[in-house]
Amino acid sequence: MHFKHIAIVGVGLIGGSFAHAVRRAGVCDRITGWDRKEVLDQALARSVIDGVENAFGSGEVSEADLVYLAAPVGAILSFLRTRANSLKPGAIITDAGSTKREICRASREALPREVSFIGGHPMAGSERTGIEFADADLFRGAAYALVPGAGASPDAVRAITETVKSIGARPIVLSAEQHDRIAARISHSPQLISTALALAQARMNDTDALSLGGSGLAEVTRLAESRWSVWEDICRTNADEITSALDEVIAEMEAVRIAISSGDFSSLGDMFDAAGTFARRLRESKRGGV
C-alpha cells in the first residue's frame, strides 16, 4: 500500500512515531502535521514531517489520502465533528484513541459517505510524551486494534491493515464494544491501579519508604506518571467498562485480604499459583509475538 500524502493530527509520541515508522516503511511520499506551532516547529526541525497541514485550520480541503488522528480522545471527537468538510472524497481516516465507542459514533454521525473511517488503537506507548520521544520502533511487535466503520470500503480496510503490518504491528479486528471492554481490563484498569498504589504509598509520607523502595515498586507505579490530560477523556468515554473492570480487581483484592486476615494461606497459595500461571502466559505470548 502506498499513500501520496499522509496528514498527522497530533504530532506527539504516537503521531511522531507513526510518521517515523511509515516513512521508514516507504508507504508514503509526503507527511504533513497539524498541532500547536511549537510542536510543529520541533517536528519540522527533527524531520518528522515534511510540512504543516494548513487545511484543517483554514477550512480548505486537505489533499491527504490518509489522515491519522493521534490526539487525546476529546480532541479526536472534536476533529471528527468539526473538520469533516476538510476531508477530500476517497480519503481514509484512522485514529489512535484509547477508547472506540464514542469515536466510532462520532465518525458515523459526522463524516461524509465518501470518506472511510477505520478506528485504531496501537497497544504501544509510554508514560513519556512528546515528539522528542518519537520512535519508529514503538509499534514493532505490538498488537494494533482495528475497528472498521460501517461505511468503510474493503479497500480502505485493507490499506490500513497493510499499513499497520508495514510498521511492524499486529492488526486485530474488533468491534468498538469488544475493544472498550477489553481495553478497560488490559490497559485502563492497570493505569488506575498503578495510580491508586502510588497514592497509597505517597500518603505514608515516609522518606524511609522511598529509600527502601526497590525496582519492583518503581515498576508497578511507573504508569502513575501518565498525564491526567490524556486519561480524563479515556475515563469519561469508557466509564462503564472501567468501573466493571475495577470491580473485578477489587473483588480479587478483597479475596486476598480475607485470606490473609483469616490465615487461609492455602487459598492464598492457590491464588499465587493461578496469578503466576497467567503472568507467565502473558510474558511468553509477548516473547512469541502472538
Contacts in CASP RR format, 6 or more apart in sequence:
PFRMAT RR
TARGET T0000
AUTHOR 0000-0000-0000
METHOD contacts of the structure
MODEL  1
MHFKHIAIVGVGLIGGSFAHAVRRAGVCDRITGWDRKEVLDQALARSVID
GVENAFGSGEVSEADLVYLAAPVGAILSFLRTRANSLKPGAIITDAGSTK
REICRASREALPREVSFIGGHPMAGSERTGIEFADADLFRGAAYALVPGA
GASPDAVRAITETVKSIGARPIVLSAEQHDRIAARISHSPQLISTALALA
QARMNDTDALSLGGSGLAEVTRLAESRWSVWEDICRTNADEITSALDEVI
AEMEAVRIAISSGDFSSLGDMFDAAGTFARRLRESKRGGV
1 27 0 8 1.000
1 158 0 8 1.000
1 159 0 8 1.000
1 162 0 8 1.000
1 163 0 8 1.000
1 166 0 8 1.000
2 26 0 8 1.000
2 27 0 8 1.000
2 28 0 8 1.000
2 29 0 8 1.000
3 27 0 8 1.000
3 28 0 8 1.000
3 29 0 8 1.000
3 65 0 8 1.000
3 66 0 8 1.000
3 159 0 8 1.000
3 163 0 8 1.000
4 28 0 8 1.000
4 29 0 8 1.000
4 30 0 8 1.000
4 63 0 8 1.000
4 65 0 8 1.000
5 28 0 8 1.000
5 29 0 8 1.000
5 30 0 8 1.000
5 31 0 8 1.000
5 32 0 8 1.000
5 63 0 8 1.000
5 64 0 8 1.000
5 65 0 8 1.000
5 66 0 8 1.000
6 19 0 8 1.000
6 22 0 8 1.000
6 28 0 8 1.000
6 30 0 8 1.000
6 31 0 8 1.000
6 32 0 8 1.000
6 64 0 8 1.000
6 65 0 8 1.000
6 66 0 8 1.000
6 67 0 8 1.000
6 68 0 8 1.000
7 31 0 8 1.000
7 32 0 8 1.000
7 33 0 8 1.000
7 34 0 8 1.000
7 53 0 8 1.000
7 55 0 8 1.000
7 56 0 8 1.000
7 62 0 8 1.000
7 64 0 8 1.000
7 66 0 8 1.000
7 67 0 8 1.000
7 68 0 8 1.000
8 15 0 8 1.000
8 16 0 8 1.000
8 18 0 8 1.000
8 19 0 8 1.000
8 31 0 8 1.000
8 32 0 8 1.000
8 33 0 8 1.000
8 34 0 8 1.000
8 49 0 8 1.000
8 53 0 8 1.000
8 67 0 8 1.000
8 68 0 8 1.000
8 70 0 8 1.000
9 33 0 8 1.000
9 34 0 8 1.000
9 35 0 8 1.000
9 53 0 8 1.000
9 56 0 8 1.000
9 67 0 8 1.000
9 68 0 8 1.000
9 69 0 8 1.000
9 70 0 8 1.000
9 71 0 8 1.000
9 75 0 8 1.000
9 79 0 8 1.000
10 33 0 8 1.000
10 34 0 8 1.000
10 35 0 8 1.000
10 39 0 8 1.000
10 69 0 8 1.000
10 70 0 8 1.000
10 71 0 8 1.000
10 75 0 8 1.000
11 19 0 8 1.000
11 33 0 8 1.000
11 34 0 8 1.000
11 35 0 8 1.000
11 39 0 8 1.000
11 40 0 8 1.000
11 43 0 8 1.000
11 48 0 8 1.000
11 49 0 8 1.000
11 70 0 8 1.000
11 131 0 8 1.000
12 35 0 8 1.000
12 39 0 8 1.000
12 43 0 8 1.000
12 70 0 8 1.000
12 129 0 8 1.000
12 130 0 8 1.000
12 131 0 8 1.000
12 134 0 8 1.000
13 125 0 8 1.000
13 126 0 8 1.000
13 128 0 8 1.000
13 129 0 8 1.000
13 130 0 8 1.000
13 131 0 8 1.000
13 133 0 8 1.000
13 134 0 8 1.000
13 138 0 8 1.000
14 70 0 8 1.000
14 96 0 8 1.000
14 122 0 8 1.000
14 125 0 8 1.000
14 138 0 8 1.000
15 68 0 8 1.000
15 70 0 8 1.000
15 96 0 8 1.000
15 134 0 8 1.000
16 43 0 8 1.000
16 48 0 8 1.000
16 70 0 8 1.000
16 131 0 8 1.000
16 134 0 8 1.000
17 134 0 8 1.000
17 135 0 8 1.000
17 136 0 8 1.000
17 138 0 8 1.000
17 139 0 8 1.000
18 68 0 8 1.000
18 70 0 8 1.000
18 96 0 8 1.000
18 139 0 8 1.000
18 167 0 8 1.000
19 31 0 8 1.000
19 43 0 8 1.000
19 48 0 8 1.000
19 49 0 8 1.000
19 134 0 8 1.000
20 48 0 8 1.000
20 134 0 8 1.000
20 135 0 8 1.000
20 136 0 8 1.000
21 136 0 8 1.000
21 137 0 8 1.000
21 138 0 8 1.000
21 139 0 8 1.000
21 166 0 8 1.000
21 167 0 8 1.000
21 168 0 8 1.000
22 28 0 8 1.000
22 31 0 8 1.000
22 163 0 8 1.000
22 166 0 8 1.000
22 167 0 8 1.000
23 31 0 8 1.000
23 136 0 8 1.000
24 136 0 8 1.000
25 163 0 8 1.000
25 166 0 8 1.000
25 167 0 8 1.000
26 166 0 8 1.000
27 163 0 8 1.000
27 166 0 8 1.000
28 66 0 8 1.000
30 50 0 8 1.000
30 51 0 8 1.000
31 48 0 8 1.000
31 49 0 8 1.000
31 50 0 8 1.000
31 51 0 8 1.000
32 49 0 8 1.000
32 50 0 8 1.000
32 51 0 8 1.000
32 52 0 8 1.000
32 53 0 8 1.000
32 64 0 8 1.000
33 40 0 8 1.000
33 43 0 8 1.000
33 49 0 8 1.000
33 51 0 8 1.000
33 52 0 8 1.000
33 53 0 8 1.000
34 40 0 8 1.000
34 52 0 8 1.000
34 53 0 8 1.000
34 56 0 8 1.000
34 57 0 8 1.000
35 43 0 8 1.000
39 130 0 8 1.000
39 131 0 8 1.000
40 49 0 8 1.000
40 51 0 8 1.000
40 52 0 8 1.000
42 48 0 8 1.000
42 131 0 8 1.000
42 132 0 8 1.000
43 49 0 8 1.000
43 131 0 8 1.000
44 51 0 8 1.000
44 52 0 8 1.000
46 131 0 8 1.000
46 132 0 8 1.000
46 134 0 8 1.000
48 131 0 8 1.000
48 134 0 8 1.000
53 62 0 8 1.000
53 64 0 8 1.000
54 60 0 8 1.000
55 61 0 8 1.000
55 62 0 8 1.000
55 63 0 8 1.000
55 64 0 8 1.000
55 86 0 8 1.000
56 62 0 8 1.000
56 79 0 8 1.000
56 83 0 8 1.000
56 86 0 8 1.000
57 86 0 8 1.000
59 83 0 8 1.000
59 85 0 8 1.000
59 86 0 8 1.000
60 86 0 8 1.000
61 85 0 8 1.000
61 86 0 8 1.000
61 87 0 8 1.000
61 88 0 8 1.000
62 86 0 8 1.000
62 87 0 8 1.000
62 88 0 8 1.000
62 91 0 8 1.000
63 88 0 8 1.000
64 88 0 8 1.000
64 91 0 8 1.000
65 90 0 8 1.000
65 91 0 8 1.000
65 92 0 8 1.000
66 91 0 8 1.000
66 92 0 8 1.000
66 93 0 8 1.000
66 94 0 8 1.000
66 159 0 8 1.000
66 163 0 8 1.000
67 87 0 8 1.000
67 91 0 8 1.000
67 92 0 8 1.000
67 93 0 8 1.000
67 94 0 8 1.000
68 94 0 8 1.000
68 95 0 8 1.000
68 96 0 8 1.000
69 75 0 8 1.000
69 76 0 8 1.000
69 79 0 8 1.000
69 80 0 8 1.000
69 93 0 8 1.000
69 94 0 8 1.000
69 95 0 8 1.000
69 96 0 8 1.000
69 97 0 8 1.000
70 95 0 8 1.000
70 96 0 8 1.000
70 97 0 8 1.000
71 79 0 8 1.000
72 97 0 8 1.000
72 229 0 8 1.000
72 230 0 8 1.000
72 233 0 8 1.000
73 97 0 8 1.000
73 98 0 8 1.000
73 99 0 8 1.000
73 102 0 8 1.000
73 103 0 8 1.000
73 233 0 8 1.000
73 234 0 8 1.000
73 236 0 8 1.000
73 237 0 8 1.000
74 233 0 8 1.000
74 237 0 8 1.000
76 95 0 8 1.000
76 97 0 8 1.000
76 103 0 8 1.000
76 106 0 8 1.000
77 102 0 8 1.000
77 103 0 8 1.000
77 106 0 8 1.000
80 93 0 8 1.000
80 103 0 8 1.000
80 106 0 8 1.000
80 107 0 8 1.000
80 110 0 8 1.000
80 111 0 8 1.000
81 106 0 8 1.000
81 109 0 8 1.000
81 110 0 8 1.000
84 110 0 8 1.000
84 111 0 8 1.000
84 112 0 8 1.000
84 115 0 8 1.000
87 93 0 8 1.000
87 111 0 8 1.000
87 112 0 8 1.000
87 115 0 8 1.000
89 112 0 8 1.000
89 114 0 8 1.000
89 115 0 8 1.000
90 114 0 8 1.000
90 115 0 8 1.000
90 116 0 8 1.000
91 114 0 8 1.000
91 115 0 8 1.000
91 116 0 8 1.000
92 115 0 8 1.000
92 116 0 8 1.000
92 117 0 8 1.000
92 118 0 8 1.000
92 156 0 8 1.000
92 159 0 8 1.000
92 160 0 8 1.000
93 107 0 8 1.000
93 111 0 8 1.000
93 115 0 8 1.000
93 116 0 8 1.000
93 117 0 8 1.000
93 118 0 8 1.000
94 117 0 8 1.000
94 118 0 8 1.000
94 119 0 8 1.000
94 120 0 8 1.000
94 160 0 8 1.000
95 103 0 8 1.000
95 119 0 8 1.000
95 120 0 8 1.000
95 121 0 8 1.000
96 120 0 8 1.000
96 121 0 8 1.000
96 122 0 8 1.000
97 103 0 8 1.000
97 120 0 8 1.000
97 121 0 8 1.000
98 121 0 8 1.000
98 183 0 8 1.000
98 187 0 8 1.000
98 188 0 8 1.000
98 234 0 8 1.000
98 238 0 8 1.000
99 179 0 8 1.000
99 180 0 8 1.000
99 183 0 8 1.000
99 233 0 8 1.000
99 234 0 8 1.000
99 237 0 8 1.000
99 238 0 8 1.000
100 119 0 8 1.000
100 120 0 8 1.000
100 121 0 8 1.000
100 145 0 8 1.000
100 147 0 8 1.000
100 176 0 8 1.000
100 179 0 8 1.000
100 180 0 8 1.000
100 183 0 8 1.000
101 176 0 8 1.000
101 177 0 8 1.000
101 179 0 8 1.000
101 180 0 8 1.000
101 237 0 8 1.000
101 238 0 8 1.000
102 237 0 8 1.000
103 119 0 8 1.000
103 176 0 8 1.000
103 237 0 8 1.000
104 117 0 8 1.000
104 119 0 8 1.000
104 147 0 8 1.000
104 149 0 8 1.000
104 176 0 8 1.000
105 176 0 8 1.000
107 117 0 8 1.000
107 119 0 8 1.000
107 149 0 8 1.000
108 117 0 8 1.000
108 149 0 8 1.000
108 150 0 8 1.000
111 117 0 8 1.000
113 151 0 8 1.000
116 149 0 8 1.000
116 151 0 8 1.000
116 152 0 8 1.000
116 153 0 8 1.000
116 156 0 8 1.000
116 157 0 8 1.000
117 149 0 8 1.000
117 151 0 8 1.000
117 152 0 8 1.000
118 146 0 8 1.000
118 147 0 8 1.000
118 148 0 8 1.000
118 149 0 8 1.000
118 152 0 8 1.000
118 156 0 8 1.000
118 157 0 8 1.000
118 160 0 8 1.000
119 146 0 8 1.000
119 147 0 8 1.000
119 148 0 8 1.000
119 149 0 8 1.000
120 144 0 8 1.000
120 145 0 8 1.000
120 146 0 8 1.000
120 147 0 8 1.000
121 144 0 8 1.000
121 145 0 8 1.000
121 147 0 8 1.000
121 179 0 8 1.000
121 183 0 8 1.000
122 138 0 8 1.000
122 139 0 8 1.000
122 142 0 8 1.000
122 144 0 8 1.000
122 145 0 8 1.000
122 169 0 8 1.000
123 142 0 8 1.000
123 143 0 8 1.000
123 144 0 8 1.000
123 145 0 8 1.000
123 186 0 8 1.000
123 187 0 8 1.000
124 138 0 8 1.000
124 139 0 8 1.000
124 142 0 8 1.000
124 144 0 8 1.000
124 169 0 8 1.000
125 138 0 8 1.000
126 133 0 8 1.000
126 138 0 8 1.000
127 222 0 8 1.000
127 223 0 8 1.000
127 225 0 8 1.000
127 226 0 8 1.000
128 225 0 8 1.000
129 227 0 8 1.000
129 230 0 8 1.000
136 167 0 8 1.000
139 164 0 8 1.000
139 167 0 8 1.000
139 168 0 8 1.000
139 169 0 8 1.000
140 167 0 8 1.000
140 168 0 8 1.000
140 169 0 8 1.000
141 168 0 8 1.000
141 169 0 8 1.000
141 170 0 8 1.000
141 289 0 8 1.000
142 168 0 8 1.000
142 169 0 8 1.000
142 170 0 8 1.000
143 169 0 8 1.000
143 170 0 8 1.000
143 172 0 8 1.000
144 164 0 8 1.000
144 169 0 8 1.000
144 170 0 8 1.000
144 171 0 8 1.000
144 172 0 8 1.000
145 172 0 8 1.000
145 173 0 8 1.000
145 174 0 8 1.000
145 179 0 8 1.000
145 183 0 8 1.000
146 157 0 8 1.000
146 160 0 8 1.000
146 161 0 8 1.000
146 164 0 8 1.000
146 171 0 8 1.000
146 172 0 8 1.000
146 173 0 8 1.000
146 174 0 8 1.000
147 173 0 8 1.000
147 174 0 8 1.000
147 175 0 8 1.000
147 176 0 8 1.000
147 179 0 8 1.000
148 157 0 8 1.000
148 173 0 8 1.000
160 171 0 8 1.000
161 171 0 8 1.000
164 170 0 8 1.000
164 171 0 8 1.000
165 171 0 8 1.000
170 289 0 8 1.000
174 182 0 8 1.000
180 238 0 8 1.000
180 241 0 8 1.000
181 241 0 8 1.000
183 238 0 8 1.000
183 241 0 8 1.000
184 238 0 8 1.000
184 241 0 8 1.000
184 242 0 8 1.000
184 244 0 8 1.000
184 245 0 8 1.000
185 241 0 8 1.000
185 245 0 8 1.000
185 248 0 8 1.000
188 234 0 8 1.000
188 235 0 8 1.000
188 238 0 8 1.000
188 241 0 8 1.000
188 242 0 8 1.000
188 245 0 8 1.000
189 242 0 8 1.000
189 245 0 8 1.000
189 246 0 8 1.000
189 249 0 8 1.000
190 223 0 8 1.000
191 223 0 8 1.000
191 226 0 8 1.000
191 231 0 8 1.000
192 242 0 8 1.000
192 246 0 8 1.000
193 246 0 8 1.000
193 249 0 8 1.000
194 220 0 8 1.000
194 221 0 8 1.000
194 222 0 8 1.000
194 223 0 8 1.000
194 224 0 8 1.000
195 223 0 8 1.000
195 224 0 8 1.000
195 226 0 8 1.000
197 220 0 8 1.000
197 221 0 8 1.000
197 224 0 8 1.000
198 221 0 8 1.000
198 224 0 8 1.000
199 224 0 8 1.000
201 209 0 8 1.000
201 217 0 8 1.000
201 221 0 8 1.000
234 242 0 8 1.000
235 242 0 8 1.000
252 271 0 8 1.000
255 267 0 8 1.000
255 271 0 8 1.000
256 268 0 8 1.000
256 271 0 8 1.000
258 264 0 8 1.000
259 265 0 8 1.000
259 267 0 8 1.000
259 268 0 8 1.000
259 271 0 8 1.000
260 268 0 8 1.000
END
